[in-house]
């Protein structure tokens, strides 16, 4: 027998589930490209804070396999602003420059004939970025292996990867001077030309923290577009090529979360 208390709890659970996952929300039209945001493709580390940034390799394979089965066209970020795109389309982006992007992600992309854009920090050794954000008290990500320059060249040689700028030091642009911010944004573009023989066509704001002046700096530096961490599906055309939203792919949600995010850019109503 169902008691009023049990019925009430069931209703509250259903409401919470509906709010958290917004399964009832209609999909954003599939003629708008999905720009996916990844960081690492590796196994979780027990007891750490950033496992949401670690997508296990088996999960990543399921995601890429699903995209291939659904006949998504894989794009580099520089192709997002083309006047005509084959749909449905997806752009996989990887931030920072972790070594597993080569060891795990590239192997899976090769298997399914996919491609991706790497938003690479220039200075990847030594102290890392997490302490630069107010609510990050530790520096957990400093211990994650980063790509060497030679490994970056190995990725580029496959033709599957395109480089994007991500500042020199993974700077919190809102916490440094205008001059330093301009240098961080521009120097990555110049440095990659010297190191890798390519000029990165697009840019990603570290931590997703930026202001209108940083959009102008990216444009002045010569970038064609810039991506944010604002959750959502890119407009067609985008409201601003320097504020392109991305679909955050979490390492803690599995395929149900991935499919919900692909539908509308968010897992639930807000993120």
RAURQUI-V646230 format. One record per backbone hydrogen bond with DSSP energy under -0.5 kcal/mol. CO is the residue of the C=O (numbers start at 1). NH is the residue of the N-H. E is the energy in kcal/mol with one decimal. If there is no record, write none. Layout:
# RAURQUI-V646230
co=[CO | CO]
nh=[NH | NH]
e=[E | E]
This chain:
# RAURQUI-V646230
co=[1 | 3 | 4 | 5 | 6 | 7 | 8 | 9 | 10 | 11 | 12 | 13 | 14 | 15 | 16 | 17 | 18 | 19 | 22 | 29 | 33 | 33 | 34 | 34 | 35 | 36 | 36 | 37 | 38 | 40 | 44 | 45 | 50 | 51 | 52 | 53 | 53 | 54 | 55 | 56 | 56 | 57 | 58 | 59 | 60 | 61 | 62 | 63 | 64 | 65 | 66 | 67 | 68 | 72 | 73 | 76 | 77 | 79 | 88 | 89 | 90 | 91 | 91 | 92 | 93 | 94 | 95 | 96 | 97 | 98 | 99 | 99 | 100 | 100 | 101 | 104 | 105 | 106 | 107 | 108 | 109 | 110 | 115 | 116 | 117 | 117 | 118 | 118 | 119 | 120 | 122 | 129 | 130 | 133 | 135 | 139 | 140 | 141 | 145 | 148 | 149 | 150 | 151 | 152 | 153 | 154 | 155 | 155 | 155 | 156 | 160 | 162 | 163 | 164 | 165 | 167 | 168 | 171 | 172 | 173 | 177 | 178 | 179 | 180 | 181 | 182 | 183 | 184 | 185 | 186 | 187 | 188 | 189 | 190 | 191 | 192 | 192 | 192 | 193 | 198 | 201 | 201 | 202 | 203 | 205 | 206 | 208 | 211 | 211 | 212 | 213 | 214 | 215 | 216 | 217 | 218 | 218 | 219 | 225 | 226 | 227 | 230 | 237 | 240 | 241 | 244 | 246 | 246 | 247 | 248 | 250 | 253 | 254 | 255 | 256 | 257 | 258 | 259 | 260 | 261 | 263 | 265 | 265]
nh=[3 | 7 | 8 | 9 | 10 | 11 | 12 | 13 | 14 | 15 | 16 | 17 | 18 | 19 | 20 | 21 | 22 | 269 | 25 | 32 | 35 | 234 | 36 | 91 | 247 | 38 | 93 | 249 | 95 | 55 | 46 | 48 | 53 | 54 | 251 | 40 | 55 | 56 | 42 | 59 | 60 | 61 | 62 | 63 | 64 | 65 | 66 | 67 | 68 | 69 | 70 | 72 | 71 | 74 | 90 | 79 | 80 | 82 | 73 | 34 | 75 | 36 | 93 | 117 | 38 | 119 | 97 | 121 | 147 | 101 | 102 | 103 | 104 | 105 | 106 | 108 | 109 | 110 | 111 | 112 | 114 | 113 | 92 | 162 | 94 | 119 | 120 | 164 | 96 | 166 | 124 | 132 | 133 | 136 | 137 | 142 | 143 | 144 | 99 | 152 | 153 | 154 | 155 | 156 | 157 | 158 | 158 | 160 | 161 | 159 | 116 | 118 | 201 | 120 | 204 | 122 | 123 | 173 | 175 | 176 | 181 | 182 | 183 | 184 | 185 | 186 | 187 | 188 | 189 | 190 | 191 | 192 | 193 | 194 | 195 | 196 | 197 | 198 | 197 | 200 | 224 | 225 | 165 | 227 | 208 | 209 | 210 | 214 | 215 | 216 | 217 | 218 | 219 | 220 | 221 | 222 | 223 | 222 | 203 | 244 | 205 | 246 | 236 | 243 | 226 | 228 | 232 | 248 | 37 | 250 | 253 | 257 | 258 | 259 | 260 | 261 | 262 | 263 | 264 | 265 | 28 | 232 | 248]
e=[-0.6 | -2.7 | -2.6 | -2.5 | -2.2 | -2.2 | -2.4 | -2.4 | -2.3 | -2.5 | -2.6 | -2.7 | -2.5 | -2.3 | -2.9 | -2.3 | -1.9 | -1.1 | -1.4 | -1.2 | -0.6 | -0.9 | -0.7 | -2.8 | -3.7 | -0.6 | -2.4 | -2.0 | -2.3 | -2.4 | -0.6 | -1.5 | -1.7 | -1.2 | -1.9 | -2.3 | -0.8 | -0.7 | -0.5 | -0.6 | -2.4 | -2.5 | -1.9 | -2.2 | -2.7 | -2.7 | -2.2 | -2.2 | -2.2 | -2.7 | -2.2 | -2.5 | -1.5 | -0.5 | -2.8 | -2.0 | -1.6 | -1.6 | -2.6 | -2.0 | -2.7 | -2.7 | -0.5 | -2.7 | -2.8 | -3.2 | -1.2 | -2.2 | -2.5 | -1.9 | -1.5 | -2.0 | -2.6 | -2.0 | -1.9 | -1.7 | -2.6 | -2.7 | -1.4 | -1.4 | -2.8 | -0.8 | -0.6 | -1.6 | -2.6 | -0.6 | -1.1 | -2.7 | -2.2 | -0.8 | -0.9 | -2.4 | -1.4 | -2.1 | -0.7 | -1.8 | -1.4 | -1.1 | -2.3 | -2.1 | -2.2 | -1.8 | -2.1 | -2.5 | -2.1 | -0.6 | -1.2 | -0.5 | -0.6 | -1.4 | -2.6 | -3.1 | -0.6 | -1.8 | -2.2 | -1.4 | -3.1 | -1.2 | -2.3 | -0.8 | -2.7 | -2.4 | -2.1 | -2.7 | -2.2 | -2.4 | -3.2 | -0.9 | -0.7 | -1.9 | -3.2 | -2.2 | -1.0 | -1.3 | -2.8 | -2.6 | -0.7 | -1.1 | -0.7 | -0.6 | -3.2 | -0.7 | -2.6 | -2.6 | -2.1 | -1.9 | -0.6 | -1.3 | -1.3 | -1.9 | -2.0 | -2.3 | -2.1 | -2.8 | -2.2 | -0.6 | -2.0 | -1.2 | -1.6 | -2.3 | -1.6 | -2.1 | -0.6 | -1.7 | -2.6 | -2.9 | -1.0 | -0.7 | -2.8 | -0.7 | -0.8 | -0.9 | -1.9 | -2.9 | -2.0 | -2.4 | -2.3 | -1.4 | -1.4 | -3.0 | -2.6 | -0.5 | -0.5]
